[in-house]
Amino acid sequence: KDFAAKLPFFEPRKAELQIIHNVSGVIKPGRLTLLLGPPGCGKTSLLKALSGNLSPSLKVHGEVCYNGYKLDEFVPQKTSAYISQYDEHIPEMTVREILDFSARCQGVGIRLEMMEEVSRREKQAGIVPDPDIDTYMKVIILLLGSSREILMFCNDQILGLDICADTLVGDVMRRGISGGQKKRLTTGEMMVGPTRALFMDEITNGLDSSTAFRIVSCLQQMVHITDATVLVSLLQPAPETFVLFDDLILMAEGRIVYHGPRQHVLDFFMDCGFKCPERKGVADFVQEVISEKDQSQYWDSTQHVPHSYVSVEAFCNKFKASTYGKKLDEELAVPYDTKSQTNDTAISFNRYSLSKWELLRACSSREWLLMRRNSFTYVFKTVQLVITAVIAMTLFLRTRMDVDVVHANLYMGSLFYALIILVTDGIPELPMTIQRLEVFHKQKDLYFYPAWAYAIPASLLKIPISLLESLVWTCLTYYVIGYSPEAVR
């Protein structure tokens, strides 16, 4: 099939599926934005497109700009962070170790540059800061990038992971943290980095309403204090969680129905002829009013006009004609002057935050930690090898073998048996390696480390164990079987 597709006269039939239709908007810093929509409306694709994590097989028409820079002009994976709805972690590591490794790989980022810029501007303006406050702030910034303990402590408290910080993550075969804690760990793994733009994909799935409210409340404080840019996709937020957001993006069928302040969304649908009941949650109302089955119950009877179904495309056209849509078009029409308004430290132009040697050290320390956690496997393999060697010693005993042509096949058989045993002795490590592949691909796509930084320690640290196993087998079987005793042999 692949060969036929390359022929000039063969044109395979292709089905084109458009996921997102004519989407435009502005996500501002310092405002917490909520992305709402039914399942399958394109929320995940939109988040991945904004964070630069779309699959290369998808065709994209249009542009995504950060402060005027296009995605191909900088490294979006180091400037923003896409937090997936799937929890992919190494089960043998604890929560604290995963956060520590993530903070170590993502590095200091722009914190040191920001501190130097602040100090330079203070000197130019003649500002003399309070010595105690100045020392405190500089120490905090340095600790966030070096020891990482303060940052991890803050994330533990924010996400409620302090009670399970030293607990293994676990999987279906190992008892570990709960599903809700894994969801919060996935969020914290990216929050410990220096990225200022966060795109979170349904981070409250599997959590109770109280925990979801706590997480969103902490995100709101972080956004308002640090002027971060956060876009959060939620499925069915509770009313008390919904009011924490500043802006709302409502999607349906790959289109944006509404994009503007959260408190004005009811006014927009009121202008369209739909009224939210008094005791109805706004988040549930805006998702049901665009549904064909549930739309009729929200029709405003005071208009004395019979209800007729308003499609998603009609809602989009009404939004573009409204004051909110026109204001959004005005913001998009104004060109952004990148040279005069953007600081270079706000955008990351390097793929990796650390040097090659530091990345290799970080991956090596994690690999050594995982080997110590799986020490039972290596000890069991060595004991199994000793038992197999004892059996081989009794099977190929030298008292019944002579060095001649007749017994040459026995010597060859013993060599082949030893080779097969040593080769198959590494099979128990295959499931562990395959299980970590999904974590490897996730972290590689986020530019935590390159592939060689992961592969080199995973290979080199296994060599001493392989040499030890070969030495044990040789010491037990070589002279008993009766190979040539010369030192050269």
Secondary structure as UniProt FT lines:
FT   HELIX           2..5
FT   TURN            8..9
FT   TURN            29..30
FT   STRAND          32..36
FT   TURN            39..40
FT   HELIX           43..51
FT   TURN            56..57
FT   STRAND          65..66
FT   TURN            67..68
FT   STRAND          69..70
FT   HELIX           71..73
FT   HELIX           76..79
FT   STRAND          80..83
FT   TURN            91..92
FT   HELIX           95..106
FT   TURN            109..110
FT   HELIX           111..125
FT   HELIX           131..145
FT   TURN            146..147
FT   HELIX           149..159
FT   HELIX           162..164
FT   TURN            165..166
FT   HELIX           179..191
FT   STRAND          197..201
FT   TURN            203..206
FT   HELIX           209..226
FT   STRAND          229..233
FT   HELIX           239..242
FT   TURN            243..244
FT   STRAND          247..252
FT   TURN            253..254
FT   STRAND          255..261
FT   HELIX           262..264
FT   HELIX           265..271
FT   TURN            272..273
FT   TURN            278..279
FT   HELIX           282..288
FT   TURN            289..290
FT   TURN            292..294
FT   HELIX           296..298
FT   HELIX           301..303
FT   HELIX           312..321
FT   HELIX           323..333
FT   HELIX           338..341
FT   HELIX           344..346
FT   HELIX           356..373
FT   HELIX           375..395
FT   HELIX           398..400
FT   TURN            406..407
FT   HELIX           408..424
FT   TURN            425..428
FT   HELIX           429..435
FT   HELIX           437..445
FT   TURN            446..447
FT   HELIX           451..460
FT   TURN            461..462
FT   HELIX           463..481
//
